[in-house]
Amino acid sequence: MATDTLLPSAGDTQAMLWNGRAGRAWIAAQGVLDAMLRPFENLLVDAVAAASATQVLDVGCGTGSTTLAVARRLAAGGRSVGIDISAPMIEVARDRAAREDSAARFIRADAQTCALEPGGFDLVVSRFGVMFFDDPPRAFANLRRAARDDARLWFVAWRSAADNPFMTAAERAAAPLLPALPPRRPDAPGQFAFADRQRVQAILEQGGWNAIDIQPIDVGCTLPERELLQYVSQLGPVGLLLQEANACTRERVLARVRAAFDPYVHGDEVRFTAACWTVSARAAGPGRG
């Protein structure tokens, strides 16, 4: 089993983000995000049961909610391991595991390069954690080496920005007031990097996975209306810029952004549809290709 490894260089944008502003923002909103994304966590935990898995790797585990949920589902002797590039998020995950006396383990490392135990897992899962690799084929090849022959891969990723208007509402509203707001690049590491189904298929094939099945899924998600401003002011491209904005800019942007979410607010609850892919595959064994 790999232990803590050195993080990528300071020039790695994703490492910098998730060990800095993005990681801190996620930790601050951990409870809200875990509740909002619980339907996807449940899907992955059900996949563990369906695969009769006993050795599970959770990629991009963040603050550990899915890894911990998997550990609760596994029988005695099972192993649930989370890996993430973010040191502060892994620290929170370990604290959560200690508080609930969980057997879940957490590794602070880059899943696309670190030396995981060869053939150590019979299921690799991820809840929105695999879209941030700089070199996705290399990453999935590394995960394949960590998987046994015929092990399963099961993850959830976002479809396109156009399919997810809730997720882009803040930046559309804030763009006139935030000229430094970066445009989304379709194939760059980030939330919508796996929007193209054919690209995902090719990445997995290059990484040594077969029996690939990619299906669209639309899931209703909710968060409390009282948490909406915190959500938009800390997370995503707008939230990251607002962390460094002056008070006047923050006030103007948040007023405009909050109004953009009115169609999603129903009383004390915010409701939206998450348009995603569910992706499953099998680790190609000897002679299987």
N, C-alpha and C positions, 0 to 999 in steps of 0.2 A: 504494500500500500504506500502510495506517495505521501509524503509529509509536506509541511509548508515549504514552498519554493519561493525563490525570488520573483517579484513581480516584473513585468516587462519594463523597458526603459521609460524614463519620464517623457520621451517623445511619443509614446503610444497614447493616442487620444482617448481610447476607451479606458485604459488603465487610469489615466489622469482623472477622467470624469467620475468613474465609479469609486475611486479612492478619495475623491474630493467632493465637489458640489452635488453631483447626481446621487452619490452614495449617501451623503448626509440628508438630502431631501427625501430619499426613499425611507431612511430610518425614521425621520420625523413623521412620515405619513404611513408608517408600517401597518398599523391597525386598520386604517381605512382601506389601504390597498389590498391587504390580505382578505378582508371581508368582500371587497368589490370583485376580486378575482377568484373567490372560493369555488364557483361552479367549475372552473378549469382545474383547480386543485383536486376536486372530487373526481373529475374525469381521469386524471392521472392515477389517483389512488385506486380507482376501479380497474385501470389497466394493469396495475400490479397484481390484483387478485385474478384477473382474467388470464394473465400469463403464468400464474403460479410461481411468480418470481420470489427469490429469497435473497438475492444480492443486487441491490438497486443503487444506481448512480444518478443523482439529480444535478443536472448541468445548469450553471447560472442560478444557483439556489438562493441568492440574495440573503435575506434575513432568516431563511430556513423554514418557512411555513410548510412547503410541500414536503421537504425532507422529513420533517417531524411527523407530518400526517402519514407518510409512507411507513415510518418506523412504528407508528401505532398499529398499522394494519398487518405488518409482518409477524409471522409466528416466531416463537422463541428460536434463537439461532440465526435469524435473518439479520441482514445488514443494510442499513440505509445511510448513504454517504452523499453529502452535498459538496459541490465545488463551485467556487466563485472567485473572481479576480479582485473583489473589493475587500480589503482588510477590515474596515469598520463594519461592513455588513456581516462578514463572517464572525466577527467578535460578538455582535448581537445574536446571531444564530447560536453560537456556543453558549451564550448566557441563557437563551431560551431553553436549550436542551438541558442545561444544568438545573434550571428551575423546575422542569417537569420530570427530572430524573430519566431522561430519554437516552436510549443507546445510540441515537443518531450521531454521526461524526461529520466533521466539516473540515474541508481542505481549502486553504487560501492559495490559489494558484491559477494559472492560465490554462484552461482545459484544452486549448488547441496545441499546446507545446509540452505540458508537464508529463513526467514519466509516471503514469498510473500503473497499477499492478496489471500485467498482461493477462488477459482472459479472466479478470477478477469479477466480472458482473454478468448477470443473465438478463438484466433490463436496464436500459438507459432512458431516463425521462427528462423532460424540461418544460417548465411553465414560462414561456416567453423569455427564455434565457439563451437561445442559440442564434439570435439574429445579429449579434454584436461582434462576431469574429472578423478579424482583418482578412483571414485566409480560410473561408469556410471548408473547401475540400480538405485542406490540411487538418483542420479541426476535427472533421468527421472521420478522417482516417485515424487520427489519434484516439478518438473515442472507440473506433472499431477495434483497435489493438487492445483496448481495455475490456472489450466484450468477448464473451465466449463464442465459439462457433454456434450459429443458430440463435444467439441471444436476440432479444427484441429491442427496438428503438421506438419510442413513442413520445412525441412532443406536440406542443401547441404553439403556433406562430400567427402573427397578425397577417391578414390579407392586405389589400392596398389602402393607401390614405383615402382614396375616393370612396372605398367601401366603409370607411370608418369616420364619418363626419364629426362625431363627438370628439374623437381623439385629435382632430385638427382644428376644432372650432376656435380654440384660444389663439392659435397663431394667425388664423385668417382674420380674426377681429383685431389683433394687436399689431399686425404688419404695418399699418399706416403710422403708428406711433413708435415703432421699434425698427428703424432702418437697418440695424445690425443683426436682425433676426435672420439666421442662416436658412437658405432653402433646403428642402429635403432632397437628397440624391437617391434615386430608386435603389441602386445596387450598393450603396455605401452601408457600412455597419450602422445599425439603428433599428428602430421599431418596425419599419416596413421593408426591411432588407429581403424578406422572404415572400414578398407579395406575388412574385412571378412563379407560378406553379412549375413550369418547365425548368426554370433555374434551380429550384429546390430539388427536383428529380435528378438533374445532372450533378449537382453537388453531392448528393447522397451516393449516386453510382460511382463517382470518382473516389469517394471516401471508403468504398468497399462494402456498401450495403445493397441488398436486393429485396425482392418482394415488397417494393415500395408502394404505399397506398396514401394518396393525398386527397383529403375530402374537405369541402367547405362546411363550416359550421357557424351558425348565428346564435349567439347566446345573450339572453337578457341579463344585464348587470345593473346594480344599484349602488348608490352611496347616499349618506344623509346630506340633505341640502345644507345643513350647517357646516359641513366639511368642504363644500365646493370651492370657496375662496382659497382655503389652504391648499387644496389640490392644484388649482390653476396657478397659484402664486409661487409654488415651489417646484413643480414637476414639469417635464417636457421642455421644449425649446424656450417657450415664454417664461416658464418658471425659473429656468437657469439664468436667463438675462435679468429677470427682476430681482434675483438675489443680489445683484450688484448695482441696481438702479437707484437713483435718488428718490426721496419720498414723493416729490411732485409727480415724477414719471410713473412710479408705482400706482399712485392714486388714480391717475388718468387711465392707465392701461387696465387696471383691475375693474374700473367702472365700465369700460367698454367691453371687456371680456365677459364680465358677469352677465351683461345684457345678452350676449350671444348665446348663453346657455339657457335662456328662458324657455325655449321649446322643450327642453329636457326635464324641466322642474315640474313635479307634480306634488303639490303640497310640501311636505317636509322631506320628500325623497327625490333624488335625481335618477332618472332611468334612461338607459341607452342600450343599443344593440352592438355587441362586439362581433365583428365579422372576421373570422379566423380560419386557419387550416388546422385540421388534425392530421398528423403525419405519423405513419408507422412504417417500419422496415425491419428486415432481418439481417443479422451479421452474416455475410457470405462465408460459408464454411469451405473446407478443402474440396475442390472440384465443383463447387456450385457457381462461382463467378457472379 
